């Protein structure tokens, strides 16, 4: 990924996205913190081998989180 050239704000946003992309995340199947990004929006757990479709730079996106909450409310009967 090329680094942005001008502007503090753009460099800060790009650095945050790169950090999110390189982090390990908790696996929704086995619960271990061993999910790594293998390509754009594809994630793989190194422990159980599960492949997960997620966000481009993080496993969970804000829109996905709100959708999960809405589905949980529907299942609860609210």
Jmol script that loads the backbone (N, CA, C; Angstrom):
load data "model"
ATOM      1  N   UNK A   1       0.847  -1.175   0.000  1.00  0.00           N
ATOM      2  CA  UNK A   1       0.000   0.000   0.000  1.00  0.00           C
ATOM      3  C   UNK A   1       0.886   1.229   0.000  1.00  0.00           C
ATOM      4  N   UNK A   2       0.656   2.113  -0.930  1.00  0.00           N
ATOM      5  CA  UNK A   2       1.420   3.353  -0.977  1.00  0.00           C
ATOM      6  C   UNK A   2       0.990   4.265   0.162  1.00  0.00           C
ATOM      7  N   UNK A   3       1.928   5.038   0.647  1.00  0.00           N
ATOM      8  CA  UNK A   3       1.575   5.969   1.713  1.00  0.00           C
ATOM      9  C   UNK A   3       1.072   7.271   1.102  1.00  0.00           C
ATOM     10  N   UNK A   4       0.132   7.919   1.765  1.00  0.00           N
ATOM     11  CA  UNK A   4      -0.386   9.191   1.252  1.00  0.00           C
ATOM     12  C   UNK A   4       0.681  10.268   1.345  1.00  0.00           C
ATOM     13  N   UNK A   5       0.605  11.233   0.465  1.00  0.00           N
ATOM     14  CA  UNK A   5       1.683  12.207   0.371  1.00  0.00           C
ATOM     15  C   UNK A   5       1.477  13.429   1.241  1.00  0.00           C
ATOM     16  N   UNK A   6       0.341  14.083   1.126  1.00  0.00           N
ATOM     17  CA  UNK A   6       0.194  15.377   1.767  1.00  0.00           C
ATOM     18  C   UNK A   6      -0.954  15.370   2.768  1.00  0.00           C
ATOM     19  N   UNK A   7      -0.757  16.047   3.856  1.00  0.00           N
ATOM     20  CA  UNK A   7      -1.827  16.237   4.818  1.00  0.00           C
ATOM     21  C   UNK A   7      -1.730  15.306   6.004  1.00  0.00           C
ATOM     22  N   UNK A   8      -1.783  15.882   7.174  1.00  0.00           N
ATOM     23  CA  UNK A   8      -1.679  15.114   8.411  1.00  0.00           C
ATOM     24  C   UNK A   8      -2.871  14.189   8.583  1.00  0.00           C
ATOM     25  N   UNK A   9      -4.061  14.673   8.283  1.00  0.00           N
ATOM     26  CA  UNK A   9      -5.277  13.887   8.480  1.00  0.00           C
ATOM     27  C   UNK A   9      -5.270  12.622   7.615  1.00  0.00           C
ATOM     28  N   UNK A  10      -4.874  12.765   6.370  1.00  0.00           N
ATOM     29  CA  UNK A  10      -4.851  11.614   5.461  1.00  0.00           C
ATOM     30  C   UNK A  10      -3.809  10.596   5.917  1.00  0.00           C
ATOM     31  N   UNK A  11      -2.644  11.069   6.345  1.00  0.00           N
ATOM     32  CA  UNK A  11      -1.609  10.156   6.834  1.00  0.00           C
ATOM     33  C   UNK A  11      -2.080   9.427   8.092  1.00  0.00           C
ATOM     34  N   UNK A  12      -2.800  10.130   8.955  1.00  0.00           N
ATOM     35  CA  UNK A  12      -3.314   9.539  10.187  1.00  0.00           C
ATOM     36  C   UNK A  12      -4.356   8.454   9.872  1.00  0.00           C
ATOM     37  N   UNK A  13      -5.279   8.736   8.954  1.00  0.00           N
ATOM     38  CA  UNK A  13      -6.298   7.760   8.566  1.00  0.00           C
ATOM     39  C   UNK A  13      -5.676   6.534   7.903  1.00  0.00           C
ATOM     40  N   UNK A  14      -4.680   6.759   7.055  1.00  0.00           N
ATOM     41  CA  UNK A  14      -4.019   5.644   6.382  1.00  0.00           C
ATOM     42  C   UNK A  14      -3.258   4.781   7.379  1.00  0.00           C
ATOM     43  N   UNK A  15      -2.620   5.403   8.352  1.00  0.00           N
ATOM     44  CA  UNK A  15      -1.911   4.645   9.380  1.00  0.00           C
ATOM     45  C   UNK A  15      -2.852   3.808  10.222  1.00  0.00           C
ATOM     46  N   UNK A  16      -4.019   4.356  10.559  1.00  0.00           N
ATOM     47  CA  UNK A  16      -5.010   3.612  11.347  1.00  0.00           C
ATOM     48  C   UNK A  16      -5.543   2.415  10.558  1.00  0.00           C
ATOM     49  N   UNK A  17      -5.786   2.597   9.256  1.00  0.00           N
ATOM     50  CA  UNK A  17      -6.284   1.498   8.421  1.00  0.00           C
ATOM     51  C   UNK A  17      -5.235   0.397   8.298  1.00  0.00           C
ATOM     52  N   UNK A  18      -3.982   0.778   8.164  1.00  0.00           N
ATOM     53  CA  UNK A  18      -2.913  -0.212   8.059  1.00  0.00           C
ATOM     54  C   UNK A  18      -2.777  -0.993   9.358  1.00  0.00           C
ATOM     55  N   UNK A  19      -2.900  -0.308  10.496  1.00  0.00           N
ATOM     56  CA  UNK A  19      -2.813  -0.980  11.794  1.00  0.00           C
ATOM     57  C   UNK A  19      -3.956  -1.978  11.971  1.00  0.00           C
ATOM     58  N   UNK A  20      -5.181  -1.587  11.589  1.00  0.00           N
ATOM     59  CA  UNK A  20      -6.329  -2.493  11.669  1.00  0.00           C
ATOM     60  C   UNK A  20      -6.117  -3.725  10.798  1.00  0.00           C
ATOM     61  N   UNK A  21      -5.548  -3.501   9.626  1.00  0.00           N
ATOM     62  CA  UNK A  21      -5.338  -4.583   8.670  1.00  0.00           C
ATOM     63  C   UNK A  21      -4.331  -5.609   9.196  1.00  0.00           C
ATOM     64  N   UNK A  22      -3.332  -5.171   9.930  1.00  0.00           N
ATOM     65  CA  UNK A  22      -2.268  -6.057  10.404  1.00  0.00           C
ATOM     66  C   UNK A  22      -2.593  -6.741  11.733  1.00  0.00           C
ATOM     67  N   UNK A  23      -3.607  -6.272  12.459  1.00  0.00           N
ATOM     68  CA  UNK A  23      -3.954  -6.829  13.767  1.00  0.00           C
ATOM     69  C   UNK A  23      -4.512  -8.246  13.665  1.00  0.00           C
ATOM     70  N   UNK A  24      -4.475  -8.955  14.795  1.00  0.00           N
ATOM     71  CA  UNK A  24      -5.138 -10.251  14.920  1.00  0.00           C
ATOM     72  C   UNK A  24      -6.507 -10.014  15.550  1.00  0.00           C
ATOM     73  N   UNK A  25      -7.483 -10.813  15.136  1.00  0.00           N
ATOM     74  CA  UNK A  25      -8.840 -10.679  15.650  1.00  0.00           C
ATOM     75  C   UNK A  25      -9.289 -12.006  16.241  1.00  0.00           C
ATOM     76  N   UNK A  26     -10.333 -11.955  17.069  1.00  0.00           N
ATOM     77  CA  UNK A  26     -10.869 -13.157  17.696  1.00  0.00           C
ATOM     78  C   UNK A  26     -11.742 -13.911  16.704  1.00  0.00           C
ATOM     79  N   UNK A  27     -11.533 -15.215  16.650  1.00  0.00           N
ATOM     80  CA  UNK A  27     -12.287 -16.071  15.732  1.00  0.00           C
ATOM     81  C   UNK A  27     -13.706 -16.271  16.259  1.00  0.00           C
ATOM     82  N   UNK A  28     -14.731 -16.067  15.422  1.00  0.00           N
ATOM     83  CA  UNK A  28     -16.104 -16.288  15.869  1.00  0.00           C
ATOM     84  C   UNK A  28     -16.434 -17.775  16.054  1.00  0.00           C
ATOM     85  N   UNK A  29     -15.648 -18.673  15.476  1.00  0.00           N
ATOM     86  CA  UNK A  29     -15.925 -20.104  15.591  1.00  0.00           C
ATOM     87  C   UNK A  29     -15.249 -20.735  16.798  1.00  0.00           C
ATOM     88  N   UNK A  30     -13.928 -20.510  16.951  1.00  0.00           N
ATOM     89  CA  UNK A  30     -13.209 -21.180  18.047  1.00  0.00           C
ATOM     90  C   UNK A  30     -12.898 -20.250  19.214  1.00  0.00           C
ATOM     91  N   UNK A  31     -12.990 -18.941  19.033  1.00  0.00           N
ATOM     92  CA  UNK A  31     -12.792 -17.997  20.118  1.00  0.00           C
ATOM     93  C   UNK A  31     -11.353 -17.573  20.358  1.00  0.00           C
ATOM     94  N   UNK A  32     -10.392 -18.113  19.614  1.00  0.00           N
ATOM     95  CA  UNK A  32      -8.990 -17.749  19.799  1.00  0.00           C
ATOM     96  C   UNK A  32      -8.673 -16.482  19.000  1.00  0.00           C
ATOM     97  N   UNK A  33      -7.696 -15.738  19.473  1.00  0.00           N
ATOM     98  CA  UNK A  33      -7.304 -14.505  18.780  1.00  0.00           C
ATOM     99  C   UNK A  33      -6.235 -14.842  17.737  1.00  0.00           C
ATOM    100  N   UNK A  34      -6.666 -15.452  16.647  1.00  0.00           N
ATOM    101  CA  UNK A  34      -5.712 -15.879  15.625  1.00  0.00           C
ATOM    102  C   UNK A  34      -6.227 -15.666  14.207  1.00  0.00           C
ATOM    103  N   UNK A  35      -7.148 -14.731  14.021  1.00  0.00           N
ATOM    104  CA  UNK A  35      -7.677 -14.446  12.681  1.00  0.00           C
ATOM    105  C   UNK A  35      -6.821 -13.365  12.048  1.00  0.00           C
ATOM    106  N   UNK A  36      -6.298 -13.661  10.855  1.00  0.00           N
ATOM    107  CA  UNK A  36      -5.469 -12.721  10.121  1.00  0.00           C
ATOM    108  C   UNK A  36      -6.057 -12.507   8.727  1.00  0.00           C
ATOM    109  N   UNK A  37      -5.755 -11.361   8.139  1.00  0.00           N
ATOM    110  CA  UNK A  37      -6.241 -11.023   6.801  1.00  0.00           C
ATOM    111  C   UNK A  37      -5.392 -11.751   5.764  1.00  0.00           C
ATOM    112  N   UNK A  38      -6.060 -12.438   4.817  1.00  0.00           N
ATOM    113  CA  UNK A  38      -5.315 -13.113   3.756  1.00  0.00           C
ATOM    114  C   UNK A  38      -5.420 -12.375   2.426  1.00  0.00           C
ATOM    115  N   UNK A  39      -6.504 -11.664   2.210  1.00  0.00           N
ATOM    116  CA  UNK A  39      -6.647 -10.798   1.045  1.00  0.00           C
ATOM    117  C   UNK A  39      -7.775  -9.822   1.326  1.00  0.00           C
ATOM    118  N   UNK A  40      -8.115  -9.015   0.332  1.00  0.00           N
ATOM    119  CA  UNK A  40      -9.131  -7.990   0.500  1.00  0.00           C
ATOM    120  C   UNK A  40     -10.434  -8.602   0.987  1.00  0.00           C
ATOM    121  N   UNK A  41     -10.842  -8.276   2.216  1.00  0.00           N
ATOM    122  CA  UNK A  41     -12.091  -8.694   2.845  1.00  0.00           C
ATOM    123  C   UNK A  41     -12.176 -10.192   3.114  1.00  0.00           C
ATOM    124  N   UNK A  42     -11.072 -10.929   3.034  1.00  0.00           N
ATOM    125  CA  UNK A  42     -11.051 -12.352   3.376  1.00  0.00           C
ATOM    126  C   UNK A  42     -10.111 -12.563   4.551  1.00  0.00           C
ATOM    127  N   UNK A  43     -10.600 -13.283   5.548  1.00  0.00           N
ATOM    128  CA  UNK A  43      -9.873 -13.501   6.786  1.00  0.00           C
ATOM    129  C   UNK A  43      -9.812 -14.992   7.064  1.00  0.00           C
ATOM    130  N   UNK A  44      -8.714 -15.440   7.701  1.00  0.00           N
ATOM    131  CA  UNK A  44      -8.553 -16.864   7.991  1.00  0.00           C
ATOM    132  C   UNK A  44      -8.041 -17.039   9.413  1.00  0.00           C
ATOM    133  N   UNK A  45      -8.655 -17.993  10.124  1.00  0.00           N
ATOM    134  CA  UNK A  45      -8.208 -18.347  11.470  1.00  0.00           C
ATOM    135  C   UNK A  45      -7.067 -19.341  11.336  1.00  0.00           C
ATOM    136  N   UNK A  46      -5.920 -19.008  11.922  1.00  0.00           N
ATOM    137  CA  UNK A  46      -4.766 -19.908  11.855  1.00  0.00           C
ATOM    138  C   UNK A  46      -4.909 -21.086  12.807  1.00  0.00           C
ATOM    139  N   UNK A  47      -5.855 -21.033  13.722  1.00  0.00           N
ATOM    140  CA  UNK A  47      -6.051 -22.118  14.683  1.00  0.00           C
ATOM    141  C   UNK A  47      -6.979 -23.194  14.132  1.00  0.00           C
ATOM    142  N   UNK A  48      -8.203 -22.802  13.754  1.00  0.00           N
ATOM    143  CA  UNK A  48      -9.177 -23.800  13.290  1.00  0.00           C
ATOM    144  C   UNK A  48      -9.296 -23.858  11.767  1.00  0.00           C
ATOM    145  N   UNK A  49      -8.705 -22.911  11.053  1.00  0.00           N
ATOM    146  CA  UNK A  49      -8.727 -22.933   9.593  1.00  0.00           C
ATOM    147  C   UNK A  49      -9.974 -22.347   8.959  1.00  0.00           C
ATOM    148  N   UNK A  50     -10.836 -21.719   9.749  1.00  0.00           N
ATOM    149  CA  UNK A  50     -12.072 -21.148   9.213  1.00  0.00           C
ATOM    150  C   UNK A  50     -11.757 -19.926   8.352  1.00  0.00           C
ATOM    151  N   UNK A  51     -12.416 -19.819   7.216  1.00  0.00           N
ATOM    152  CA  UNK A  51     -12.289 -18.646   6.361  1.00  0.00           C
ATOM    153  C   UNK A  51     -13.544 -17.808   6.526  1.00  0.00           C
ATOM    154  N   UNK A  52     -13.347 -16.492   6.696  1.00  0.00           N
ATOM    155  CA  UNK A  52     -14.443 -15.598   7.026  1.00  0.00           C
ATOM    156  C   UNK A  52     -14.408 -14.413   6.078  1.00  0.00           C
ATOM    157  N   UNK A  53     -15.571 -14.011   5.579  1.00  0.00           N
ATOM    158  CA  UNK A  53     -15.688 -12.779   4.802  1.00  0.00           C
ATOM    159  C   UNK A  53     -15.998 -11.657   5.775  1.00  0.00           C
ATOM    160  N   UNK A  54     -15.237 -10.586   5.692  1.00  0.00           N
ATOM    161  CA  UNK A  54     -15.427  -9.468   6.611  1.00  0.00           C
ATOM    162  C   UNK A  54     -15.204  -8.158   5.902  1.00  0.00           C
ATOM    163  N   UNK A  55     -14.772  -7.177   6.660  1.00  0.00           N
ATOM    164  CA  UNK A  55     -14.485  -5.879   6.089  1.00  0.00           C
ATOM    165  C   UNK A  55     -13.142  -5.868   5.388  1.00  0.00           C
ATOM    166  N   UNK A  56     -12.861  -4.788   4.679  1.00  0.00           N
ATOM    167  CA  UNK A  56     -11.616  -4.686   3.937  1.00  0.00           C
ATOM    168  C   UNK A  56     -10.417  -4.569   4.869  1.00  0.00           C
ATOM    169  N   UNK A  57     -10.545  -3.793   5.926  1.00  0.00           N
ATOM    170  CA  UNK A  57      -9.412  -3.552   6.809  1.00  0.00           C
ATOM    171  C   UNK A  57      -9.622  -4.062   8.225  1.00  0.00           C
ATOM    172  N   UNK A  58     -10.820  -4.486   8.582  1.00  0.00           N
ATOM    173  CA  UNK A  58     -11.070  -5.083   9.892  1.00  0.00           C
ATOM    174  C   UNK A  58     -12.091  -6.200   9.725  1.00  0.00           C
ATOM    175  N   UNK A  59     -12.074  -7.133  10.658  1.00  0.00           N
ATOM    176  CA  UNK A  59     -12.954  -8.294  10.544  1.00  0.00           C
ATOM    177  C   UNK A  59     -14.425  -7.899  10.632  1.00  0.00           C
ATOM    178  N   UNK A  60     -14.751  -6.991  11.556  1.00  0.00           N
ATOM    179  CA  UNK A  60     -16.132  -6.548  11.725  1.00  0.00           C
ATOM    180  C   UNK A  60     -16.249  -5.082  11.338  1.00  0.00           C
ATOM    181  N   UNK A  61     -17.298  -4.761  10.602  1.00  0.00           N
ATOM    182  CA  UNK A  61     -17.545  -3.377  10.212  1.00  0.00           C
ATOM    183  C   UNK A  61     -18.676  -2.799  11.056  1.00  0.00           C
ATOM    184  N   UNK A  62     -18.754  -1.477  11.177  1.00  0.00           N
ATOM    185  CA  UNK A  62     -19.851  -0.869  11.941  1.00  0.00           C
ATOM    186  C   UNK A  62     -21.230  -1.235  11.393  1.00  0.00           C
ATOM    187  N   UNK A  63     -21.375  -1.314  10.085  1.00  0.00           N
ATOM    188  CA  UNK A  63     -22.662  -1.672   9.482  1.00  0.00           C
ATOM    189  C   UNK A  63     -23.004  -3.125   9.809  1.00  0.00           C
ATOM    190  N   UNK A  64     -22.017  -4.007   9.774  1.00  0.00           N
ATOM    191  CA  UNK A  64     -22.239  -5.407  10.115  1.00  0.00           C
ATOM    192  C   UNK A  64     -22.625  -5.582  11.576  1.00  0.00           C
ATOM    193  N   UNK A  65     -21.993  -4.797  12.455  1.00  0.00           N
ATOM    194  CA  UNK A  65     -22.322  -4.872  13.875  1.00  0.00           C
ATOM    195  C   UNK A  65     -23.758  -4.438  14.138  1.00  0.00           C
ATOM    196  N   UNK A  66     -24.208  -3.365  13.469  1.00  0.00           N
ATOM    197  CA  UNK A  66     -25.583  -2.913  13.675  1.00  0.00           C
ATOM    198  C   UNK A  66     -26.577  -3.931  13.103  1.00  0.00           C
ATOM    199  N   UNK A  67     -26.231  -4.577  12.004  1.00  0.00           N
ATOM    200  CA  UNK A  67     -27.107  -5.606  11.438  1.00  0.00           C
ATOM    201  C   UNK A  67     -27.239  -6.793  12.388  1.00  0.00           C
ATOM    202  N   UNK A  68     -26.137  -7.183  13.045  1.00  0.00           N
ATOM    203  CA  UNK A  68     -26.196  -8.278  14.013  1.00  0.00           C
ATOM    204  C   UNK A  68     -27.095  -7.917  15.188  1.00  0.00           C
ATOM    205  N   UNK A  69     -27.001  -6.661  15.649  1.00  0.00           N
ATOM    206  CA  UNK A  69     -27.860  -6.232  16.762  1.00  0.00           C
ATOM    207  C   UNK A  69     -29.332  -6.252  16.360  1.00  0.00           C
ATOM    208  N   UNK A  70     -29.639  -5.819  15.146  1.00  0.00           N
ATOM    209  CA  UNK A  70     -31.030  -5.808  14.672  1.00  0.00           C
ATOM    210  C   UNK A  70     -31.571  -7.230  14.561  1.00  0.00           C
ATOM    211  N   UNK A  71     -30.745  -8.151  14.060  1.00  0.00           N
ATOM    212  CA  UNK A  71     -31.186  -9.544  13.946  1.00  0.00           C
ATOM    213  C   UNK A  71     -31.382 -10.172  15.317  1.00  0.00           C
ATOM    214  N   UNK A  72     -30.538  -9.808  16.272  1.00  0.00           N
ATOM    215  CA  UNK A  72     -30.697 -10.337  17.630  1.00  0.00           C
ATOM    216  C   UNK A  72     -32.006  -9.843  18.246  1.00  0.00           C
ATOM    217  N   UNK A  73     -32.384  -8.579  17.987  1.00  0.00           N
ATOM    218  CA  UNK A  73     -33.655  -8.056  18.488  1.00  0.00           C
ATOM    219  C   UNK A  73     -34.837  -8.782  17.861  1.00  0.00           C
ATOM    220  N   UNK A  74     -34.741  -9.068  16.560  1.00  0.00           N
ATOM    221  CA  UNK A  74     -35.802  -9.779  15.864  1.00  0.00           C
ATOM    222  C   UNK A  74     -35.998 -11.179  16.456  1.00  0.00           C
ATOM    223  N   UNK A  75     -34.883 -11.868  16.738  1.00  0.00           N
ATOM    224  CA  UNK A  75     -34.960 -13.216  17.278  1.00  0.00           C
ATOM    225  C   UNK A  75     -35.509 -13.213  18.703  1.00  0.00           C
ATOM    226  N   UNK A  76     -35.216 -12.146  19.447  1.00  0.00           N
ATOM    227  CA  UNK A  76     -35.694 -12.048  20.825  1.00  0.00           C
ATOM    228  C   UNK A  76     -37.174 -11.702  20.886  1.00  0.00           C
ATOM    229  N   UNK A  77     -37.746 -11.241  19.776  1.00  0.00           N
ATOM    230  CA  UNK A  77     -39.164 -10.934  19.727  1.00  0.00           C
ATOM    231  C   UNK A  77     -39.519  -9.520  20.133  1.00  0.00           C
ATOM    232  N   UNK A  78     -38.582  -8.631  20.074  1.00  0.00           N
ATOM    233  CA  UNK A  78     -38.860  -7.227  20.444  1.00  0.00           C
ATOM    234  C   UNK A  78     -39.450  -6.458  19.305  1.00  0.00           C
TER     235      UNK A  78
END
end "model"
wireframe off; spacefill off
backbone 0.3
color backbone group
